[in-house]
Amino acid sequence: MVDRAPAPGGLELVRALVNTLDLRAGTDSLDTPPGRADFGLTEDTAAARELRESLRAALLAHAGHPPHRPVTPLGTLLAAAPLVVAVDPADGSAALVPAEAAPGAGARGGAAPGAGARAAGEGRDTVRGTPPADAPAGEGALLVRVAEAVAGALVEGTWTRLKACEADDCHWAYYDRSPAGRGRWCSMRGCGSRAKMRRYRAKEG
């Protein structure tokens, strides 16, 4: 039994992306067109899978676990999607937007002033992580959305609460809601109980 409760805010996108691979069931929803469409992907891409596993390694680190395998550091991937704060002069609203779309980036082919600030959060389904129908598609757009989610979670103080289960046959992403924030497994009744039983048997044996 795993924790399938959604993570808060934009972190649900990260949780959902990591959990497209179910190690225990042996399934990967990125293998299917509908599964890829959930993340704005029109085709199977190695970049999306690389991002997923780099995120998983970061979530394992949040729980004090080593990487599950060699991966590209998450920071290296996110560096390809730099964000800036764009402020709409019409109403003073602000949002994180890709640097190339920021107001004043016209010389680099960016949007008109104010457009980026309005577009950053428009129509975004942050609960399921599914982009609106008219959102840009592809792994580049997904990388930007993940960067936005991580940046927002850092501001809210929730980033390190998103973790990956310690169990080698699980590594399911979950949001740690424990008071002290020291959760190690996606479920104490499932992976946690099995881990404790194995340790007990090893001690007794």
LUMDRENLO-371451 format. One line per 3 residues: their letters; for each residue x, y, z of N, C-alpha, C. Coordinates in steps of 0.1 Angstrom, whole numbers. Each point is the difference from the previous one (the first is absolute). Last residue first. Example, Ala and Ser with C-alpha at 12.3 -4.5 7.8 and 13.67 -1.06 7.14 Angstrom:
! LUMDRENLO-371451
sa> 128/-22/71/9/11/0/-8/11/8 ~ 3/-57/-1/-9/12/0/9/12/0
//
This chain:
! LUMDRENLO-371451
gek> 179/-136/136/7/-11/-7/15/0/2 ~ -29/34/17/-3/-12/7/8/-12/-6 ~ 3/43/-20/5/1/14/-2/-13/7
ary> -18/5/-42/14/0/-1/7/0/13 ~ -47/3/-2/4/-13/-4/15/-1/-1 ~ -19/42/7/-2/-8/12/5/-14/-3
rrm> 1/30/-35/10/4/10/-1/-9/12 ~ -33/-4/-33/12/-5/-5/12/3/10 ~ -43/18/10/0/-15/1/13/-6/-5
kar> -6/46/-6/2/-3/14/0/-15/3 ~ -10/15/-44/14/3/4/3/-3/14 ~ -45/-4/-15/9/-11/-6/15/3/4
sgc> -32/32/13/-2/-12/7/9/-11/-5 ~ 0/41/-24/6/2/14/-1/-13/8 ~ -21/2/-43/14/-1/-1/7/1/14
grm> -48/0/4/5/-8/-11/15/-1/1 ~ -25/26/31/-7/-13/0/5/-9/-11 ~ 16/44/4/5/-7/12/-7/-14/0
scw> 10/31/-44/-11/-5/9/6/-8/11 ~ 28/22/-30/-12/6/-6/-12/-4/9 ~ 49/5/22/-7/-9/-9/-13/7/-5
rgr> 29/22/31/10/-8/-9/-7/-8/-10 ~ -8/48/35/-5/-13/-7/11/-6/-9 ~ -1/41/31/10/-10/-1/-4/-13/-6
gap> -22/45/14/6/0/-13/11/-11/-2 ~ -30/13/39/15/3/0/6/0/-14 ~ -47/-10/6/3/13/7/14/4/0
srd> -21/-29/-41/3/-2/14/4/13/7 ~ -11/-9/-48/-8/8/9/2/-2/15 ~ 24/-7/-52/1/-4/14/-8/10/9
yya> -6/-18/-53/2/13/8/0/-4/15 ~ 16/-31/-44/-11/3/9/4/13/7 ~ 17/-39/-41/0/14/5/-12/2/9
whc> 26/-48/-9/-12/8/-3/1/14/6 ~ 30/-42/0/4/13/-4/-11/9/-4 ~ 6/-53/5/-11/9/0/5/14/-5
dda> 26/-40/10/-9/-5/-10/-12/10/-1 ~ 35/8/32/7/-2/-13/-10/-4/-11 ~ -12/29/45/0/-14/-5/6/-1/-14
eca> -8/43/24/13/-7/3/0/-14/-7 ~ -31/42/-18/0/-11/10/14/-7/0 ~ -6/52/-12/-2/-13/-7/2/-11/10
klr> -17/56/4/10/-11/2/-3/-12/-9 ~ -13/55/16/-3/-10/-10/12/-10/-1 ~ 2/36/29/-10/-9/5/-4/-10/-10
twt> 30/37/-8/7/-11/6/-10/-10/7 ~ -17/40/-22/8/-8/-9/6/-12/7 ~ -28/38/18/-5/-14/-1/9/-9/-8
gev> 0/50/11/6/-8/11/-5/-15/-1 ~ -9/41/-29/-11/-4/10/6/-9/11 ~ 28/16/-36/-6/11/7/-9/-4/11
lag> 17/-34/-27/10/6/9/-5/12/7 ~ -28/-20/-31/1/-8/12/11/5/9 ~ -5/20/-43/-11/3/9/0/-7/13
ava> 33/-10/-32/2/13/5/-12/4/9 ~ -4/-41/-22/11/-1/10/2/14/6 ~ -30/-3/-36/-6/-7/12/11/0/11
eav> 12/18/-42/-9/9/7/-5/-7/13 ~ 26/-26/-28/8/11/6/-8/10/8 ~ -22/-33/-25/7/-6/12/8/10/7
rvl> -19/13/-41/-10/-2/10/5/-6/13 ~ 29/4/-37/-3/13/5/-11/-1/11 ~ 11/-39/-23/11/4/8/-2/14/7
lag> -31/-16/-32/-1/-7/12/11/4/10 ~ 1/17/-43/-11/6/7/-1/-7/14 ~ 30/-19/-30/5/13/4/-10/8/9
ega> -10/-42/-21/8/-2/12/5/14/5 ~ -46/-1/-28/13/-5/-1/8/0/13 ~ -42/34/-18/2/-14/3/15/-3/-2
pad> -34/46/13/11/-6/-8/3/-14/4 ~ -50/17/8/14/2/6/10/-5/-10 ~ -50/-1/-3/8/9/-8/14/3/5
app> -32/-29/23/1/-5/-14/9/9/-9 ~ 10/-2/53/-11/3/-8/2/-4/-15 ~ 26/-28/38/0/13/-6/-13/3/-7
tgr> 10/-33/43/-3/0/-14/-1/14/-5 ~ 7/-16/46/12/2/-7/-2/1/-15 ~ -31/-5/39/3/-12/-8/13/2/-7
vtd> -14/36/26/-3/-12/8/4/-12/-7 ~ 4/44/-19/11/-4/9/-3/-12/9 ~ -15/24/-48/-6/-9/10/11/-5/9
rge> -4/47/-30/8/-11/4/-8/-9/10 ~ -12/43/-24/-5/-13/-4/8/-12/5 ~ 25/45/5/-13/-1/-6/-3/-14/-4
gaa> 41/21/20/-9/-9/8/-13/-2/-6 ~ 36/24/-23/6/-10/8/-9/-9/8 ~ -10/40/-29/-1/-14/-6/5/-10/10
rag> 0/47/9/-14/-5/-1/0/-14/-4 ~ 41/22/2/-5/-1/13/-14/-5/0 ~ 22/7/-41/5/-11/7/-6/-1/14
agp> -11/37/-27/-6/-13/-5/5/-11/8 ~ 15/46/7/-12/-4/6/-5/-14/-4 ~ 31/26/-34/-1/3/15/-13/-4/5
aag> 13/-27/-43/-2/14/3/0/2/15 ~ 28/-41/-17/-14/5/-1/0/14/3 ~ 46/-22/-21/-10/-2/11/-13/6/-2
gra> 44/-2/-26/-11/-7/-5/-10/-3/11 ~ 40/26/5/4/-15/-1/-12/-8/-5 ~ -3/47/7/11/-1/-9/5/-15/-1
gag> -36/11/30/-4/1/-14/12/-1/-10 ~ -7/-1/50/9/-10/-7/-3/1/-15 ~ -23/24/35/13/6/-2/9/-9/-8
paa> -37/-23/29/-1/14/-6/14/6/-2 ~ -2/-53/0/-2/11/9/-1/13/-7 ~ 9/-46/-17/-14/5/-2/-2/12/9
eap> 41/-26/0/-2/5/-13/-13/7/-3 ~ 10/-21/43/8/13/-3/-2/5/-14 ~ -39/-27/25/13/-4/-6/7/13/-4
vla> -32/6/41/-2/-4/-14/14/-4/-6 ~ -31/13/49/13/-5/-6/-3/-4/-14 ~ -28/40/24/1/-14/-2/14/-4/-5
asg> -36/44/19/13/-5/-3/0/-15/-1 ~ -32/50/-2/1/-15/4/13/-5/-5 ~ -19/46/-6/11/-3/10/1/-14/4
dap> -28/23/-34/-6/-2/13/10/-3/11 ~ 12/14/-45/-14/4/0/-6/-2/14 ~ 46/-13/-13/-2/14/3/-14/4/1
dva> 23/-48/10/-9/6/-10/-2/14/4 ~ 43/-33/10/-11/8/6/-8/6/-11 ~ 36/-44/8/-6/9/-10/-11/7/7
vvl> 46/-31/13/-12/6/5/-5/11/-10 ~ 30/-45/-13/1/14/5/-13/4/5 ~ 30/-49/-15/-13/8/3/4/14/5
paa> 24/-45/-30/1/11/9/-13/8/1 ~ 16/-47/-19/-13/7/0/1/11/10 ~ 36/-29/-6/-4/2/-14/-13/7/-1
all> 19/-15/41/7/12/-5/-3/3/-14 ~ -17/-39/22/-8/12/2/8/13/-4 ~ 22/-42/-2/-11/0/-9/-8/13/1
tgl> 35/-7/30/6/1/-13/-12/1/-11 ~ -10/-8/46/4/14/-3/5/2/-14 ~ -10/-44/15/-12/7/-3/4/15/-3
ptv> 35/-40/-9/-5/8/11/-12/9/-4 ~ 9/-46/-24/5/13/-2/-5/9/12 ~ 8/-52/10/-9/9/-8/7/13/-2
prh> 7/-55/20/6/12/-5/-10/8/-8 ~ -23/-29/36/9/-3/-11/7/13/-4 ~ -27/-1/37/-4/-13/-3/9/-5/-12
pph> 15/37/39/-7/-2/-13/-2/-14/-4 ~ 2/10/52/9/2/-11/-8/-1/-13 ~ -23/17/47/4/-12/-7/10/3/-12
gah> -26/30/32/13/-6/5/5/-12/-6 ~ -40/28/-10/-2/-9/10/13/-6/6 ~ 1/30/-36/-8/7/10/-3/-9/12
all> 21/-17/-39/9/7/9/-7/8/11 ~ -25/-23/-33/6/-10/9/10/8/10 ~ -20/25/-33/-10/-3/10/6/-11/9
aar> 26/12/-37/-1/12/9/-10/-3/12 ~ 4/-32/-35/12/0/8/0/12/10 ~ -35/-3/-31/-1/-11/10/12/0/9
lse> 0/30/-36/-9/4/11/-1/-10/10 ~ 24/-11/-38/7/10/8/-8/6/11 ~ -21/-30/-30/10/-7/9/9/9/8
rle> -32/19/-32/-7/-8/11/10/-7/9 ~ 17/22/-38/-5/10/10/-7/-8/12 ~ 14/-25/-37/11/4/8/-4/10/11
raa> -33/-14/-30/4/-11/9/12/4/9 ~ -13/30/-34/-11/-1/10/3/-11/11 ~ 28/4/-38/2/11/9/-10/0/11
atd> -1/-31/-36/9/-4/10/2/11/10 ~ -46/-8/-28/13/7/0/9/-5/11 ~ -49/-8/-31/8/-6/10/14/7/-1
etl> -43/28/-16/7/-12/-4/9/-5/12 ~ -29/37/4/-6/-5/-12/7/-13/-5 ~ -8/28/50/10/-6/-9/-7/-7/-12
gfd> -17/23/41/2/9/-11/10/-6/-10 ~ -18/-21/40/11/9/3/4/9/-12 ~ -35/-34/-1/-2/7/13/11/10/3
arg> 3/-28/-38/-8/12/-2/-3/7/13 ~ 23/-42/-1/8/11/-4/-8/13/-2 ~ -24/-39/10/9/3/11/9/12/-3
ppt> -28/-17/-34/-7/7/10/8/4/12 ~ 22/-26/-34/-4/13/-5/-8/8/11 ~ 34/-39/16/-13/1/-7/-3/15/-4
dls> 38/-15/26/1/-9/-12/-13/1/-8 ~ 7/22/42/6/8/-11/2/-9/-13 ~ -16/-17/42/-10/6/-8/5/9/-11
dtg> 18/-46/25/4/14/-2/-10/7/-9 ~ 7/-48/34/-7/7/-10/6/15/-1 ~ 7/-39/33/7/-2/-13/-6/7/-12
arl> -11/-3/50/-9/-6/-10/7/-2/-14 ~ 24/19/36/-5/-13/5/-10/-6/-10 ~ 21/42/-9/10/-11/0/-7/-13/4
dlt> -18/44/-25/-4/-8/12/9/-12/0 ~ -1/51/-24/6/-14/0/-3/-6/13 ~ -17/42/-7/-4/-7/-12/7/-14/-1
nvl> 7/33/36/-8/-12/2/-6/-6/-13 ~ 26/41/1/8/-11/6/-7/-13/1 ~ -25/38/-14/10/-4/-10/9/-11/5
arv> -32/19/30/-7/-8/-11/10/-5/-10 ~ 16/29/34/-4/-13/6/-6/-9/-11 ~ 9/44/-12/13/-7/2/-4/-14/5
lel> -35/30/-5/5/-4/-13/13/-8/2 ~ -20/17/38/-8/-11/-5/5/-4/-14 ~ 16/39/23/8/-13/3/-8/-12/-5
ggp> -17/46/-1/7/-5/-12/8/-13/3 ~ -36/9/37/4/9/-11/7/-7/-12 ~ -2/-32/41/-6/14/-1/6/7/-12
apa> -7/-54/0/9/10/6/-6/14/-1 ~ -29/-48/0/7/11/-8/9/8/9 ~ -12/-52/10/-5/13/3/8/11/-8
rdv> 6/-49/4/-4/6/-13/-6/13/2 ~ 33/-39/25/-7/12/3/-3/7/-14 ~ 4/-54/7/8/12/-1/-8/12/2
m> 2/-58/8/-8/12/0/9/12/0
//
